[in-house]
């Protein structure tokens, strides 16, 4: 491979699965400008992008850039990205943030084309191609910044719907595993990244009981550490299944095969919106915008997710179930 002839690198440094979903339309739009119609995505390990995007045609592969917390984190991140650029020899780097470290590294590595948000930060000194987002956009939500960046660089994004592509093998495995479970299916996303975004497990159980006339089976998804609390909350409640042991690709498949989703503001909620499953999000701090037509929100008020009542959650699901005719016969 000659110098700077590799695939375009897209650097998305946000750490969550939900953040990754927001960036998908932008990543695809960048890929569409290349002859290969593909890019190499550089992401944080916590985004689990390599697992989530296994079936995404616009991403040739995923490389991870660790997030450091020590005093030398800036230096270490520059060194890591420099080495990555030297190995990949990209002809361009697109940085979907304002941080300067990857821009510095790409410049040192001799990447000929470097784009980023700018936002009046030092990053602009190491970029080659504008325009940059203006300083006044610093407080804007990430989705607004992405939209402005796309427009500024002539990227064509027809919809903000992530339309996450799923692994056919994962879909088949989930269908086989739960073939005997009656429908319609409701999936509860009980995990979250922090307590302020976590609705109590016993309220999920009470909500499931209130909705038992609508759903034949209720699945509980989350990380392995949520399984114990889920089992305790379910108790003797019939037709509730703890599915916290599923790998991420199979958890996404289960959500996609469900008639609906109710859950915390988490990666699972964003996956539900991304695969086109009607979803009700329980919001605590920094609630996600309703960026998808599949997503509706219940806000606790002043960042208090615990203020959302069982009645409110059950009513929100019931109303949408009836008005939108939720169904998962495809499962």
MOFEN-V122787 format. One record per run of one state. SS is the DSSP state (H for helix, E for strand, L for the rest). FROM is the first residue (numbers start at 1). TO is the last residue. Records with the same first field share a line. If there is no record, write none. Layout:
SS=FROM-TO ; FROM-TO
This chain:
L=1-5 ; 7-8 ; 13-16 ; 33-38 ; 44-44 ; 48-48 ; 53-58 ; 65-72 ; 89-89 ; 91-91 ; 96-100 ; 109-112 ; 117-117 ; 119-121 ; 127-132 ; 134-134 ; 138-141 ; 153-167 ; 178-184 ; 190-194 ; 198-200 ; 211-216 ; 222-223 ; 235-239 ; 243-247 ; 258-259 ; 265-266 ; 275-278 ; 284-294 ; 300-304 ; 308-309 ; 325-331
E=6-6 ; 9-12 ; 39-43 ; 59-64 ; 90-90 ; 92-95 ; 113-116 ; 118-118 ; 133-133 ; 185-189 ; 217-221 ; 240-242 ; 260-264 ; 279-283 ; 295-299
H=17-32 ; 45-47 ; 49-52 ; 73-88 ; 101-108 ; 122-126 ; 135-137 ; 142-152 ; 168-177 ; 195-197 ; 201-210 ; 224-234 ; 248-257 ; 267-274 ; 305-307 ; 310-324
